[in-house]
């Protein structure tokens, strides 16, 4: 789980680096089904029409010249969450940030 949080916070840090007032939040919402954890930022975001590819290996939504990375971080996160019988999903708006939610 350390790797999950490290990766999600690292991505939030990376994708807010160009913001003059970066905002990164980690929190939990208590739902009837149990806790839903989230990492939210106001960074680069992404177009939701590509969300089906988000957790694929080597999938990138931004050019490597803009944001470095290998393209395996979110795929790794999804595998870890699945092994803990949880789910992960995201909501975003291009140039307005992203929120990653997960359950365990």
C-alpha angles and dihedrals in degrees: 000000000000088000091051094053092040092053096045093046090044091054091048089051092048096047095046095048092104095049117105089214107028117194122194122174133186116191150134133243117202110224130176089257092052138273121336113201121204145186114202131184140172095225137111096318120185141244109273091216086078095047092109089068096044098101096039122116114264093005114146127181095187132048116267088235088062099044126010122223145115101250095238102091100090092041088056091047091052092051092051093048091048091052088056088051091248137125133234130197139157142218122199148158120212110257091002104077142260140256122208116199127192140175131200 
